[in-house]
Amino acid sequence: MGIGYLGRFLRRPRSRAPTGITAVAQDPTTHPGNGGARIAASVDTTGKTANITETGGDDKGGHNECCISTSALSRVFRGVVVATKAPDEVAAPIHAWISSYESKGASEHDATATSLRPEEWCKAAASSLLHEDSKQLVRAAIGVAFLREKARRSQHATPADLAMVWDLVRGAIIHPMTTGPCFTASRSSQGFLAVPLCSLLKDGNIDELYRFHIWLPDGQRGNLDFAVHSHQAYAQSWILTGVGKDYQYMFEPVTSMADATHAMYALSWADGKNTSAAYKTHQTSSTVVNTGKLGRTTCTAGPTVHTRDMSYYIRSAAFHSTEVAPDTLHATLFVFDSHRGFVKDAPVLGPKDTESSTQLRDPAGVTPAAVANMVETMRQWEVLMEQGQRHSERAEWEHAQQAFNKALNLCESVPDFPNAARYKQQVLDQLEIVQSEL
């Protein structure tokens, strides 16, 4: 999906930044609470060009102080209800419980009573809510709400922050719900599986949408002809595991078919009831239709490599593509947030001589719980590999061997380890180096 494939259609990046794109180096201290974040270059744009800012955290400490207000948790929980199709009889008591904290703050004239830290909300839910389904739904909402507050305040999410959020979200996803709510997975046109976590729509458009994205090592990476795309809403991604590469593009309109490399396509969604440009949380398919607007697409930047605990954002209507090796697993937490930017016209780019293309959302039996467990296993594997690498760099060969052996044991002992042969070989290569030094 990267330059290797698209290169025959795209012009190569120029040696300097194209007109309208300005590289801006951001200091981690420009926003409070960044916790030592590494912030890479930001690319500002005009028109339909990509804008991706990347942040990577190496702060291994505890998560920054960030409270969640009652109103924020209530709003996010409404989105969790939509995402999981939670029945009214399950959702209503939880709404009432969250609202009771707002009433408490008003009666005591104490604004702090309506805002709690994530662990305080979790403790309150554990002691107040009776059914485990309810507790898990609230825990998912707490995790999403915490990430939302971080992003809205322009605060860097540390590795500890992401670990906490992931633990809350994963716990809810893998919990066997018995009262009706259900997390679901669907196959994106870009090849990954998407699990809605919190969905808030307004007038047929995304208002806020949080999802869990997983690229499985199954070779499925979507239709490469439609790899370059844009989003209506401002988007931000937090990397949970694996490696992804992003490319940025500029689309210049042309009138001649001979001069064009791509055409713009309009996107619509179907949910089994109707097909329209109105976004649908639970989709059965999506379709792109050629608008006849021709253009020449140029790759302006990339690949930008994204790894665990990094974050990046993409501005509304910015053209980009994501590449993940077909034999590897990659996972992110992802948000579309129209409050930080929204453009109604956000097309997909595709072949200039194709009429339309439809992507079915069927996940082919893959469940959210299964992929959540895969991601957790890969996160554990990455930690062990990082430990082994650090010990190797210090010539601490016995400790390195212990860490790599633990990583090898994961590959061999965990059922359904994703593409175990590939990751096992990666460990064996490291062990061979270590053993030559012992």
C-alpha positions in Angstrom: 0.0 0.0 0.0 3.1 2.2 0.3 5.3 3.7 -2.3 6.4 0.3 -3.6 2.9 -0.3 -4.9 1.6 3.2 -5.5 4.9 4.5 -7.1 3.7 3.6 -10.6 0.9 6.1 -10.2 2.4 8.8 -8.0 5.1 11.4 -8.5 8.0 11.1 -6.1 8.4 13.6 -3.3 10.3 16.7 -4.2 13.5 17.5 -2.4 11.9 20.4 -0.6 8.5 20.7 1.0 5.8 21.5 -1.5 4.1 24.9 -1.5 1.6 25.1 1.3 3.3 22.6 3.5 5.5 23.9 6.4 7.5 21.7 8.7 7.1 22.8 12.3 9.2 21.3 15.1 7.3 21.3 18.3 8.9 21.4 21.7 7.4 18.9 24.2 7.1 21.7 26.7 4.7 23.6 24.6 1.7 21.8 26.2 1.4 21.2 29.9 1.6 17.6 31.0 3.5 16.3 28.0 5.6 14.2 30.3 8.8 14.2 28.2 7.1 13.3 24.9 9.1 13.2 21.8 7.3 15.3 19.2 8.4 14.8 15.6 7.9 17.3 12.8 4.4 18.6 12.2 3.4 19.2 8.6 0.9 22.1 8.1 -1.1 22.2 4.9 -3.4 24.1 2.7 -6.0 22.4 0.6 -6.2 18.6 0.1 -2.8 17.7 1.5 -1.9 15.5 4.4 -1.1 16.8 7.8 0.2 14.3 10.2 1.8 15.2 13.5 3.5 12.4 15.4 4.2 12.1 19.1 6.1 9.3 20.8 6.4 8.9 24.5 9.4 7.5 26.4 8.0 8.6 29.7 7.8 5.3 31.6 6.3 6.9 34.8 2.8 6.9 36.0 0.0 8.5 34.1 -0.4 12.3 34.3 -3.1 13.7 36.7 -6.2 14.0 34.6 -9.7 13.9 36.1 -12.9 13.0 34.2 -15.9 15.1 34.8 -19.4 13.7 35.3 -20.6 15.3 32.1 -17.7 13.9 30.1 -18.2 10.4 31.4 -22.0 10.7 30.8 -21.4 11.7 27.2 -18.9 9.0 26.5 -21.1 6.4 28.1 -23.9 7.4 25.7 -21.5 6.6 22.9 -20.6 3.2 24.4 -24.3 2.4 24.5 -24.6 3.1 20.8 -21.4 1.1 20.0 -22.5 -1.9 22.0 -26.2 -1.7 21.3 -26.8 -1.9 25.1 -30.5 -2.3 25.9 -32.3 0.5 27.7 -32.8 -1.6 30.8 -29.0 -2.0 31.1 -28.1 1.6 30.2 -30.7 3.6 32.1 -29.5 2.6 35.6 -25.9 3.4 34.7 -26.9 6.8 33.3 -28.7 7.5 36.6 -25.7 6.4 38.6 -23.3 8.7 36.7 -25.8 11.6 37.0 -26.0 11.1 40.7 -22.5 12.4 41.0 -23.4 15.6 39.2 -26.3 16.0 41.7 -24.0 15.4 44.6 -21.6 18.1 43.4 -24.4 20.6 43.0 -25.9 19.9 46.4 -22.5 20.2 48.1 -21.5 23.2 46.0 -18.2 21.4 45.3 -17.1 21.3 41.7 -14.4 18.7 42.4 -17.1 16.3 43.5 -18.2 16.0 39.8 -14.7 15.2 38.6 -12.8 12.0 39.6 -9.6 10.3 38.6 -10.0 7.2 36.5 -9.2 4.9 39.4 -11.7 6.7 41.6 -14.5 6.2 38.9 -13.5 2.5 38.7 -13.7 2.1 42.4 -17.0 3.8 42.6 -18.4 1.6 39.8 -17.2 -1.5 41.5 -18.9 -0.7 44.7 -22.1 0.7 43.3 -23.0 -1.3 40.2 -24.3 -4.8 40.8 -23.9 -6.6 37.4 -20.5 -7.3 36.0 -21.7 -6.3 32.5 -22.5 -2.8 33.9 -19.2 -2.5 35.6 -17.3 -3.4 32.4 -19.3 -1.0 30.2 -18.5 1.8 32.6 -14.9 0.8 32.7 -14.7 1.0 28.9 -16.3 4.5 29.1 -13.8 5.5 31.8 -10.9 4.5 29.6 -12.2 6.3 26.5 -13.2 9.4 28.5 -9.6 9.5 30.0 -8.1 9.4 26.5 -10.6 12.0 25.3 -9.7 14.4 28.1 -6.0 13.9 27.4 -6.5 14.7 23.7 -8.8 17.7 24.3 -6.2 19.2 26.7 -3.4 18.6 24.2 -1.7 16.4 26.8 0.7 13.6 25.8 -0.6 10.1 26.7 2.3 8.3 28.4 2.9 4.6 28.0 1.4 4.2 31.5 -1.7 6.1 30.3 -2.1 3.9 27.3 -1.6 0.8 29.3 -4.3 1.8 31.8 -6.7 2.7 29.0 -6.0 -0.5 27.2 -6.6 -2.6 30.3 -10.0 -1.0 30.8 -11.0 -1.3 27.2 -9.7 -4.9 26.8 -11.4 -6.0 30.0 -14.7 -4.9 28.6 -14.2 -6.4 25.2 -13.2 -9.8 26.4 -15.9 -9.9 29.1 -18.7 -12.4 28.1 -21.7 -10.0 28.2 -25.0 -11.7 29.3 -27.4 -8.8 29.5 -27.4 -7.7 25.8 -24.5 -5.3 25.1 -22.0 -6.6 22.6 -18.8 -5.3 21.0 -18.6 -6.1 17.3 -15.9 -6.2 14.7 -16.1 -5.2 11.0 -13.7 -5.3 8.1 -12.6 -1.9 6.9 -12.0 -1.0 3.3 -8.4 -0.4 4.3 -8.0 -4.0 5.4 -8.0 -3.7 9.2 -10.7 -4.8 11.7 -12.5 -2.1 13.5 -14.3 -2.4 16.8 -16.5 0.6 17.8 -16.0 1.7 21.4 -17.9 4.9 21.6 -20.0 6.3 18.8 -21.7 9.8 18.8 -23.3 11.0 15.6 -24.9 14.3 14.8 -27.0 15.1 11.7 -25.8 11.9 10.0 -22.1 12.8 10.5 -19.5 11.6 13.0 -19.4 13.8 16.1 -17.0 11.6 18.1 -16.1 8.0 17.2 -13.6 5.9 19.1 -12.6 2.6 17.7 -10.1 -0.2 18.3 -8.2 -1.0 15.0 -6.4 -4.3 14.3 -4.4 -5.3 11.3 -4.1 -9.1 11.5 -1.1 -11.0 10.0 -3.5 -12.6 7.5 -2.4 -10.9 4.4 -5.7 -8.9 4.1 -4.8 -5.2 3.6 -7.8 -3.9 1.6 -8.0 -2.9 -2.0 -4.7 -1.2 -2.8 -6.4 0.8 -5.6 -8.2 2.8 -3.0 -5.4 3.1 -0.4 -5.2 6.9 -0.5 -8.1 8.4 1.4 -9.1 11.2 3.6 -11.4 11.6 6.6 -14.2 14.1 7.3 -13.3 14.5 11.0 -9.9 15.2 12.6 -8.4 11.9 13.5 -5.9 10.8 16.2 -4.3 7.4 16.6 -2.5 5.8 19.6 -0.3 2.8 18.8 -0.9 -0.3 21.0 1.4 -2.7 19.2 3.2 -3.4 16.0 4.5 -1.2 13.2 2.6 1.0 10.8 3.9 3.3 8.1 2.0 6.4 6.9 2.4 8.3 3.6 1.0 11.8 2.8 -0.2 13.0 -0.5 -1.2 16.1 -2.5 -4.0 15.9 -5.1 -3.9 18.4 -7.9 -7.0 18.6 -10.2 -6.5 18.1 -13.9 -8.9 18.1 -16.8 -7.2 15.5 -19.0 -7.6 11.8 -18.5 -4.0 11.3 -19.8 -2.6 13.7 -17.1 -4.6 12.1 -14.3 -3.3 9.4 -11.9 -6.5 9.1 -9.8 -10.1 10.2 -9.6 -12.0 11.3 -6.6 -14.6 8.9 -5.2 -17.6 9.7 -2.9 -18.2 7.4 0.0 -21.5 5.9 1.3 -22.4 3.4 3.9 -25.0 0.6 4.2 -26.4 -0.9 7.4 -28.9 -3.4 6.0 -31.7 -0.7 6.1 -30.4 1.9 3.7 -27.4 3.2 1.8 -26.4 6.8 2.1 -23.7 9.3 2.8 -24.9 9.4 6.4 -22.4 7.6 8.6 -23.6 4.4 10.3 -21.9 2.9 13.3 -22.9 -0.7 12.5 -22.3 -1.2 8.8 -22.8 -4.1 6.4 -20.8 -2.5 3.6 -19.4 0.7 2.2 -19.3 1.9 -1.4 -17.2 4.4 -3.3 -18.4 5.9 -6.5 -16.3 7.8 -9.1 -17.2 11.5 -9.1 -15.4 12.1 -12.4 -13.1 14.6 -10.8 -9.6 13.8 -12.1 -6.3 14.7 -10.6 -2.6 14.0 -10.3 -1.5 12.5 -6.9 1.9 13.2 -5.5 3.5 11.6 -2.5 4.7 14.5 -0.3 6.0 12.6 2.7 6.6 9.2 4.1 7.0 6.6 5.2 6.6 7.9 8.7 7.0 4.9 11.0 4.6 4.5 14.0 5.4 2.1 16.8 4.1 1.2 20.3 3.1 4.1 22.6 3.4 6.7 19.8 0.5 8.9 18.7 -0.2 10.9 15.5 -3.1 12.9 14.2 -4.4 13.6 10.7 -6.3 16.7 9.8 -9.7 16.7 8.1 -9.7 16.0 4.4 -5.9 15.2 4.4 -4.9 12.5 1.9 -2.9 9.7 3.4 -2.4 5.9 3.3 -1.3 3.4 6.0 0.9 0.5 5.2 1.3 -2.6 7.5 3.4 -5.6 6.5 0.9 -8.4 5.6 2.5 -10.9 7.9 2.5 -8.7 11.0 0.0 -7.6 13.6 -0.6 -3.9 14.3 -3.2 -2.3 16.6 -4.3 1.2 17.6 -6.9 3.1 19.5 -8.4 5.6 17.1 -10.7 8.6 17.3 -12.6 10.8 14.8 -13.3 14.0 16.6 -15.3 16.6 14.6 -14.8 19.2 17.5 -11.2 19.5 16.4 -12.0 19.7 12.7 -14.6 18.6 10.2 -14.8 18.9 6.4 -17.9 17.6 4.7 -16.1 16.8 1.5 -13.5 14.1 2.3 -13.1 11.8 -0.7 -11.2 8.6 -1.4 -8.8 8.5 -4.3 -9.0 5.6 -6.7 -8.5 4.4 -10.3 -9.5 7.1 -12.9 -11.4 4.6 -15.1 -13.4 2.6 -12.5 -17.0 3.3 -11.7 -17.4 2.1 -8.2 -16.2 -0.4 -5.6 -18.0 -2.0 -2.6 -16.4 -3.4 0.6 -18.3 -5.9 2.7 -17.8 -5.4 6.4 -18.0 -9.1 7.3 -15.2 -10.0 9.7 -15.3 -13.7 8.7 -15.9 -15.0 12.2 -13.1 -13.1 13.9 -14.4 -11.8 17.3 -13.4 -8.6 19.2 -12.4 -10.8 22.2 -10.1 -12.9 20.1 -8.2 -10.0 18.6 -8.0 -8.1 21.9 -6.3 -11.2 23.4 -3.9 -11.3 20.4 -3.0 -7.7 20.9 -2.4 -8.2 24.6 -0.1 -11.2 23.8 1.8 -9.1 21.3 2.2 -6.3 23.8 3.7 -8.7 26.3 6.0 -10.1 23.5 7.2 -6.6 22.6 8.1 -5.8 26.2 10.2 -9.0 26.5 11.9 -8.3 23.2 12.7 -4.7 24.3 14.1 -6.0 27.6 16.3 -8.5 25.7 17.5 -5.7 23.3 18.4 -3.4 26.2 20.3 -6.2 28.0 22.1 -7.0 24.7 23.2 -3.4 24.2 24.7 -3.5 27.7 26.4 -6.8 27.0 24.3 -8.4 29.8 24.0 -11.6 27.9 22.5 -13.9 30.5 19.7 -11.4 31.2 19.2 -10.9 27.5 18.9 -14.7 27.0 16.3 -14.9 29.8 14.2 -12.2 28.2 14.4 -13.7 24.7 13.6 -17.2 26.1 10.4 -15.8 27.7 9.4 -14.2 24.4 10.1 -17.5 22.7 7.9 -19.3 25.2 5.0 -16.9 24.4 5.3 -17.8 20.7 5.3 -21.5 21.5 2.8 -21.7 24.4 0.0 -19.2 23.7 -2.8 -20.7 21.6 -3.5 -18.7 18.5 -0.4 -16.6 18.8 -0.6 -14.4 15.6 1.7 -15.7 12.9 3.8 -17.5 15.5 6.4 -18.8 13.0 7.3 -15.3 11.9 7.7 -13.9 15.4 9.4 -17.0 16.7 12.0 -16.7 14.0 12.6 -13.1 15.1 13.3 -14.3 18.6 15.6 -17.1 17.4 17.7 -14.6 15.4 18.3 -12.6 18.6 19.0 -15.7 20.6 21.6 -16.8 18.1 23.4 -13.5 18.6 23.3 -13.7 22.4 24.5 -17.3 22.5 27.5 -16.4 20.3 28.5 -14.0 23.1 28.0 -16.4 26.1 
